[in-house]
Amino acid sequence: MTIQEVYTLSNGYKIPTIGFGTWQTPDGEVAKEAVFQAIQAGYRHIDTASAYKNEKSVGEGIKASGISREELFITTKLGSKGHSYQAAKNAIDASLQQLQLDYVDLYLIHWPNPLAIRDRWQEGNALAWRAMEEAVAEGKIRSLGVSNFLSHHLDTLFESANIKPVINQLFLNPSDQQEQIVDYNKSHGILSEGYSPLGTGKIFEVKELQKIAEKYNKTVAQLAIRWSLQQGFIPLPKSIHEDRIRENLAVFDFVISEEDLVRINQLKGMFGVAPNPDLVNF
């Protein structure tokens, strides 16, 4: 595996095997510079969301990079107040405007059951998905996906969807491997993408990971990202520091042994678990 490698999505489009995350990256010059540095370092897959409130700066970083649009894979997401037909249409156009793009490569429903639609999430997702499908036909979106969806959310979406999701973005790292939904994704041809592959920073406190990382002469971050790759996940590491942005890409020159994978897989619950999407308070 190399930085140039891609997965082929179920609809035929290609997605880089590693992406650059921007969750918790402050809007303004910080986000712009981080995205610029990521693209300069070799990332070709950038992930943002309307809820991150940094789409404008992410778009500016993309533009400043000078890399042609065709070489990049850009993802953004529908916010929790966009779960109706018209709201979703408006949200898609707003994101494109903020990003200064004619289209995004991947558009996700960010949360399946936010507070705004808790009593009618099935209908809300179906209406938003219809608007998203129309945006695909209009050339505004190339691929559709979801984030934080569990099997019952997807089962319901499949009842009305004409276009099947190609990605399910989840909280995925050695602390919470979400085996049930990952297996479900695989059985439906959906790739699992991991936000917080470093456990929002808590991973660095785990002594066992430090010992294993030293064995490979790698950092804990590099070990965790490599773990994600070997699980078949698409990790989305985030950083605002140029040296760490580059460091997080230096994961293609080693392979974690089966023995060490077992050791890593025993660290469940050590630095966080996924939020329950049916109980989130937003």
NORURKA-V689505 format. One record per residue. N is the residue number from 1. RES is the residue in three letters. PHI is phi as a letter, one per 30 degrees, with the letter a starting at -180 (none if undefined). D_FIRST is the distance of its C-alpha to the first C-alpha in Angstrom with 2 decimals. Layout:
# NORURKA-V689505
n:N res:RES phi:PHI d_first:D_FIRST
n:N res:RES phi:PHI d_first:D_FIRST
This chain:
# NORURKA-V689505
n:1 res:MET phi:none d_first:0.00
n:2 res:THR phi:b d_first:3.82
n:3 res:ILE phi:d d_first:7.04
n:4 res:GLN phi:d d_first:8.14
n:5 res:GLU phi:d d_first:6.34
n:6 res:VAL phi:b d_first:9.14
n:7 res:TYR phi:c d_first:10.94
n:8 res:THR phi:c d_first:14.27
n:9 res:LEU phi:d d_first:17.10
n:10 res:SER phi:d d_first:20.08
n:11 res:ASN phi:c d_first:22.09
n:12 res:GLY phi:j d_first:19.80
n:13 res:TYR phi:d d_first:18.62
n:14 res:LYS phi:c d_first:15.04
n:15 res:ILE phi:b d_first:13.80
n:16 res:PRO phi:e d_first:11.07
n:17 res:THR phi:d d_first:8.87
n:18 res:ILE phi:b d_first:10.79
n:19 res:GLY phi:b d_first:14.44
n:20 res:PHE phi:c d_first:17.34
n:21 res:GLY phi:d d_first:20.18
n:22 res:THR phi:b d_first:23.82
n:23 res:TRP phi:d d_first:25.78
n:24 res:GLN phi:i d_first:28.59
n:25 res:THR phi:d d_first:28.09
n:26 res:PRO phi:d d_first:31.66
n:27 res:ASP phi:d d_first:32.77
n:28 res:GLY phi:j d_first:33.98
n:29 res:GLU phi:d d_first:32.84
n:30 res:VAL phi:d d_first:30.50
n:31 res:ALA phi:d d_first:28.33
n:32 res:LYS phi:e d_first:28.64
n:33 res:GLU phi:d d_first:27.60
n:34 res:ALA phi:d d_first:24.66
n:35 res:VAL phi:d d_first:23.21
n:36 res:PHE phi:e d_first:24.09
n:37 res:GLN phi:d d_first:22.40
n:38 res:ALA phi:d d_first:19.20
n:39 res:ILE phi:d d_first:19.06
n:40 res:GLN phi:d d_first:20.02
n:41 res:ALA phi:d d_first:17.22
n:42 res:GLY phi:k d_first:14.61
n:43 res:TYR phi:d d_first:14.63
n:44 res:ARG phi:b d_first:15.40
n:45 res:HIS phi:b d_first:15.99
n:46 res:ILE phi:c d_first:19.26
n:47 res:ASP phi:c d_first:20.97
n:48 res:THR phi:b d_first:24.73
n:49 res:ALA phi:a d_first:27.78
n:50 res:SER phi:d d_first:31.48
n:51 res:ALA phi:d d_first:32.20
n:52 res:TYR phi:d d_first:30.40
n:53 res:LYS phi:h d_first:33.09
n:54 res:ASN phi:b d_first:30.92
n:55 res:GLU phi:e d_first:30.01
n:56 res:LYS phi:d d_first:32.34
n:57 res:SER phi:d d_first:30.80
n:58 res:VAL phi:d d_first:27.23
n:59 res:GLY phi:d d_first:28.49
n:60 res:GLU phi:d d_first:30.12
n:61 res:GLY phi:d d_first:26.98
n:62 res:ILE phi:d d_first:25.16
n:63 res:LYS phi:d d_first:28.17
n:64 res:ALA phi:d d_first:28.46
n:65 res:SER phi:d d_first:24.92
n:66 res:GLY phi:i d_first:26.06
n:67 res:ILE phi:d d_first:22.80
n:68 res:SER phi:d d_first:23.77
n:69 res:ARG phi:e d_first:23.78
n:70 res:GLU phi:d d_first:21.86
n:71 res:GLU phi:d d_first:18.73
n:72 res:LEU phi:c d_first:18.85
n:73 res:PHE phi:b d_first:18.40
n:74 res:ILE phi:c d_first:21.28
n:75 res:THR phi:c d_first:22.29
n:76 res:THR phi:b d_first:25.71
n:77 res:LYS phi:b d_first:27.87
n:78 res:LEU phi:d d_first:31.40
n:79 res:GLY phi:d d_first:33.57
n:80 res:SER phi:d d_first:35.78
n:81 res:LYS phi:c d_first:38.87
n:82 res:GLY phi:c d_first:37.42
n:83 res:HIS phi:d d_first:37.87
n:84 res:SER phi:b d_first:40.41
n:85 res:TYR phi:d d_first:40.33
n:86 res:GLN phi:d d_first:41.83
n:87 res:ALA phi:d d_first:40.21
n:88 res:ALA phi:d d_first:36.74
n:89 res:LYS phi:e d_first:37.67
n:90 res:ASN phi:d d_first:38.95
n:91 res:ALA phi:d d_first:35.90
n:92 res:ILE phi:d d_first:33.51
n:93 res:ASP phi:d d_first:35.73
n:94 res:ALA phi:d d_first:36.07
n:95 res:SER phi:d d_first:32.34
n:96 res:LEU phi:d d_first:31.94
n:97 res:GLN phi:d d_first:34.88
n:98 res:GLN phi:d d_first:33.58
n:99 res:LEU phi:d d_first:30.16
n:100 res:GLN phi:h d_first:31.96
n:101 res:LEU phi:b d_first:29.83
n:102 res:ASP phi:d d_first:30.99
n:103 res:TYR phi:a d_first:28.33
n:104 res:VAL phi:c d_first:25.49
n:105 res:ASP phi:d d_first:22.35
n:106 res:LEU phi:b d_first:22.69
n:107 res:TYR phi:b d_first:25.87
n:108 res:LEU phi:c d_first:26.25
n:109 res:ILE phi:d d_first:29.35
n:110 res:HIS phi:d d_first:28.89
n:111 res:TRP phi:b d_first:31.11
n:112 res:PRO phi:d d_first:32.69
n:113 res:ASN phi:b d_first:35.98
n:114 res:PRO phi:d d_first:37.08
n:115 res:LEU phi:e d_first:40.65
n:116 res:ALA phi:d d_first:41.83
n:117 res:ILE phi:b d_first:41.42
n:118 res:ARG phi:e d_first:41.58
n:119 res:ASP phi:d d_first:44.48
n:120 res:ARG phi:a d_first:42.96
n:121 res:TRP phi:d d_first:39.19
n:122 res:GLN phi:d d_first:38.87
n:123 res:GLU phi:d d_first:40.89
n:124 res:GLY phi:d d_first:39.29
n:125 res:ASN phi:d d_first:35.75
n:126 res:ALA phi:d d_first:37.04
n:127 res:LEU phi:d d_first:38.88
n:128 res:ALA phi:d d_first:36.03
n:129 res:TRP phi:d d_first:33.69
n:130 res:ARG phi:d d_first:36.30
n:131 res:ALA phi:d d_first:36.31
n:132 res:MET phi:d d_first:32.53
n:133 res:GLU phi:d d_first:32.69
n:134 res:GLU phi:d d_first:35.35
n:135 res:ALA phi:d d_first:33.20
n:136 res:VAL phi:d d_first:30.53
n:137 res:ALA phi:d d_first:33.38
n:138 res:GLU phi:d d_first:34.51
n:139 res:GLY phi:i d_first:31.19
n:140 res:LYS phi:d d_first:30.82
n:141 res:ILE phi:b d_first:27.79
n:142 res:ARG phi:c d_first:25.07
n:143 res:SER phi:b d_first:23.73
n:144 res:LEU phi:c d_first:25.45
n:145 res:GLY phi:a d_first:24.39
n:146 res:VAL phi:b d_first:25.79
n:147 res:SER phi:b d_first:25.38
n:148 res:ASN phi:i d_first:26.90
n:149 res:PHE phi:d d_first:28.16
n:150 res:LEU phi:c d_first:29.04
n:151 res:SER phi:d d_first:29.81
n:152 res:HIS phi:d d_first:33.45
n:153 res:HIS phi:d d_first:32.62
n:154 res:LEU phi:d d_first:30.33
n:155 res:ASP phi:e d_first:32.91
n:156 res:THR phi:d d_first:35.49
n:157 res:LEU phi:d d_first:33.44
n:158 res:PHE phi:d d_first:32.78
n:159 res:GLU phi:d d_first:36.57
n:160 res:SER phi:b d_first:36.95
n:161 res:ALA phi:d d_first:33.60
n:162 res:ASN phi:c d_first:33.27
n:163 res:ILE phi:c d_first:29.68
n:164 res:LYS phi:d d_first:27.36
n:165 res:PRO phi:d d_first:24.98
n:166 res:VAL phi:c d_first:21.28
n:167 res:ILE phi:b d_first:20.22
n:168 res:ASN phi:b d_first:21.87
n:169 res:GLN phi:d d_first:21.23
n:170 res:LEU phi:b d_first:22.30
n:171 res:PHE phi:d d_first:22.91
n:172 res:LEU phi:b d_first:20.05
n:173 res:ASN phi:a d_first:19.35
n:174 res:PRO phi:e d_first:20.33
n:175 res:SER phi:d d_first:23.95
n:176 res:ASP phi:b d_first:24.05
n:177 res:GLN phi:c d_first:21.58
n:178 res:GLN phi:h d_first:23.90
n:179 res:GLU phi:e d_first:23.35
n:180 res:GLN phi:d d_first:26.07
n:181 res:ILE phi:d d_first:24.92
n:182 res:VAL phi:d d_first:21.22
n:183 res:ASP phi:d d_first:22.50
n:184 res:TYR phi:d d_first:24.79
n:185 res:ASN phi:e d_first:22.10
n:186 res:LYS phi:e d_first:20.13
n:187 res:SER phi:d d_first:23.45
n:188 res:HIS phi:c d_first:24.09
n:189 res:GLY phi:i d_first:20.81
n:190 res:ILE phi:c d_first:20.27
n:191 res:LEU phi:d d_first:16.97
n:192 res:SER phi:c d_first:17.48
n:193 res:GLU phi:c d_first:16.85
n:194 res:GLY phi:c d_first:17.72
n:195 res:TYR phi:d d_first:20.25
n:196 res:SER phi:h d_first:21.38
n:197 res:PRO phi:d d_first:18.24
n:198 res:LEU phi:c d_first:20.29
n:199 res:GLY phi:i d_first:23.44
n:200 res:THR phi:h d_first:25.29
n:201 res:GLY phi:j d_first:25.35
n:202 res:LYS phi:d d_first:26.99
n:203 res:ILE phi:d d_first:24.00
n:204 res:PHE phi:d d_first:24.91
n:205 res:GLU phi:d d_first:28.14
n:206 res:VAL phi:d d_first:26.71
n:207 res:LYS phi:d d_first:27.62
n:208 res:GLU phi:d d_first:25.48
n:209 res:LEU phi:d d_first:22.28
n:210 res:GLN phi:d d_first:23.63
n:211 res:LYS phi:d d_first:24.17
n:212 res:ILE phi:d d_first:20.72
n:213 res:ALA phi:d d_first:19.14
n:214 res:GLU phi:d d_first:21.56
n:215 res:LYS phi:e d_first:20.45
n:216 res:TYR phi:c d_first:16.99
n:217 res:ASN phi:h d_first:18.75
n:218 res:LYS phi:b d_first:17.05
n:219 res:THR phi:d d_first:18.85
n:220 res:VAL phi:d d_first:19.47
n:221 res:ALA phi:d d_first:17.80
n:222 res:GLN phi:d d_first:14.50
n:223 res:LEU phi:d d_first:14.89
n:224 res:ALA phi:d d_first:15.72
n:225 res:ILE phi:d d_first:12.91
n:226 res:ARG phi:d d_first:10.38
n:227 res:TRP phi:e d_first:12.77
n:228 res:SER phi:e d_first:12.59
n:229 res:LEU phi:d d_first:8.90
n:230 res:GLN phi:d d_first:9.58
n:231 res:GLN phi:d d_first:12.68
n:232 res:GLY phi:i d_first:11.21
n:233 res:PHE phi:d d_first:12.98
n:234 res:ILE phi:c d_first:12.55
n:235 res:PRO phi:d d_first:13.85
n:236 res:LEU phi:b d_first:16.42
n:237 res:PRO phi:d d_first:17.31
n:238 res:LYS phi:b d_first:20.58
n:239 res:SER phi:a d_first:22.39
n:240 res:ILE phi:c d_first:25.20
n:241 res:HIS phi:c d_first:24.82
n:242 res:GLU phi:e d_first:23.13
n:243 res:ASP phi:d d_first:22.06
n:244 res:ARG phi:d d_first:20.44
n:245 res:ILE phi:e d_first:18.83
n:246 res:ARG phi:d d_first:17.04
n:247 res:GLU phi:e d_first:16.58
n:248 res:ASN phi:d d_first:14.80
n:249 res:LEU phi:c d_first:11.97
n:250 res:ALA phi:d d_first:11.66
n:251 res:VAL phi:b d_first:9.33
n:252 res:PHE phi:c d_first:6.16
n:253 res:ASP phi:c d_first:8.53
n:254 res:PHE phi:a d_first:9.64
n:255 res:VAL phi:b d_first:9.68
n:256 res:ILE phi:d d_first:12.77
n:257 res:SER phi:d d_first:15.12
n:258 res:GLU phi:d d_first:16.83
n:259 res:GLU phi:d d_first:19.99
n:260 res:ASP phi:d d_first:18.80
n:261 res:LEU phi:d d_first:17.28
n:262 res:VAL phi:d d_first:20.83
n:263 res:ARG phi:d d_first:22.37
n:264 res:ILE phi:d d_first:20.44
n:265 res:ASN phi:d d_first:21.29
n:266 res:GLN phi:d d_first:24.91
n:267 res:LEU phi:c d_first:25.15
n:268 res:LYS phi:d d_first:26.06
n:269 res:GLY phi:i d_first:28.60
n:270 res:MET phi:d d_first:28.25
n:271 res:PHE phi:b d_first:27.53
n:272 res:GLY phi:j d_first:28.32
n:273 res:VAL phi:b d_first:28.14
n:274 res:ALA phi:d d_first:27.74
n:275 res:PRO phi:d d_first:30.94
n:276 res:ASN phi:d d_first:32.90
n:277 res:PRO phi:d d_first:32.73
n:278 res:ASP phi:d d_first:36.22
n:279 res:LEU phi:b d_first:37.74
n:280 res:VAL phi:d d_first:36.32
n:281 res:ASN phi:c d_first:39.24
n:282 res:PHE phi:b d_first:38.21
